[in-house]
Amino acid sequence: WLALERPALVDHLVLECPAGLQSIDPALRKNPHAFYKALFAHPEKIAYEKKPEHIEAQNRAMLAHYGAEGGKDPQLLESLDRIRAITLILHGTEDRIIAAETMRLLKSRLARAFLVYVWDAAHSIEVDQPERMAALVESFLERSDAFVVPYA
């Protein structure tokens, strides 16, 4: 929304498995344990403590506040073609929360977007493949659309 409402502030946009564009599987939404498990391909890499269940429940309840109670924000989906920032979309190959089709839809709606699949990562790419994600984002922010070209 920041890229839509304040475009002058957003030159480069990085979206990691972005939500808000599809409904999230109701079975996952109703089962906090299953949802948490779906976040990671490598839970052994988690370097932080899981939030208490009541905090997680409050976070999920905020989806309605942001207009995406079921995980989908129709107004956002309709507005995507107005985003002009060069955008890097990252999607984990093992993501069971956000579908690959949704990422392809997002890429098709953004004028200047690159979609990169991160191998062996689920929804939380920064946990499953932190080095790969950091290298991609750093290269994208430094080199813009030339980030896909290897250094000579």
C-alpha positions, -999 to +999 in steps of 0.1 A: +000+000+000+029+024+007+040+020-030+005+028-041-003+057-017+032+073-015+050+063-048+076+090-043+089+072-012+093+038-029+119+035-056+126-003-052+101-028-037+109-062-023+080-086-017+087-118+001+059-143-005+034-114-003+000-121+011-032-102+005-037-114-031-054-148-025-075-164+002-055-185+026-065-221+030-092-221+057-078-253+072-044-236+077-061-204+091-081-224+116-052-245+128-024-223+143+000-252+147-004-262+110+000-226+098+031-222+119+045-255+105+038-243+069+059-213+074+092-232+073+109-258+052+137-258+078+123-251+112+156-261+128+170-228+115+146-207+135+167-183+156+139-167+176+112-179+201+077-186+188+053-159+200+027-170+226-005-183+211-026-153+223-002-129+205-004-150+173-043-150+176-043-112+179-020-109+149-044-131+128-074-110+140-057-079+126-062-092+090-098-079+091-085-045+102-063-044+071-092-055+048-079-090+043-098-112+067-096-143+046-061-134+034-073-116+003-075-078-001-096-072-033-089-035-033-051-041-033-055-066-061-074-041-083-048-014-077-016-033-084-012-020-120-006+015-105+026+005-088+056+019-107+085+009-084+109-017-097+099-048-078+115-080-067+091-107-059+106-136-039+087-169-035+098-201-018+096-233-039+081-250-008+056-223+002+023-239+011+006-207+022+009-185-010+004-203-043+029-200-072-001-189-094-006-159-072+030-148-076+027-151-114-005-131-112+013-104-091+042-103-116+017-099-145+001-069-128+033-050-120+049-030-148+085-035-136+087-068-117+110-098-114+098-130-099+125-152-084+119-186-069+141-194-039+149-231-039+143-251-007+124-224+011+089-222+024+070-190+032+097-176+056+125-174+031+146-153+055+146-183+079+150-212+054+176-196+031+189-164+047+221-162+027+204-166-006+177-141+002+202-115+015+223-119-017+193-115-039+180-085-021+214-068-018+221-073-055+186-060-065+189-029-044+224-022-056+220-030-093+182-026-100+172-046-131+209-056-138+208-078-106+201-108-128+233-104-147+263-120-130+294-099-121+322-101-147 
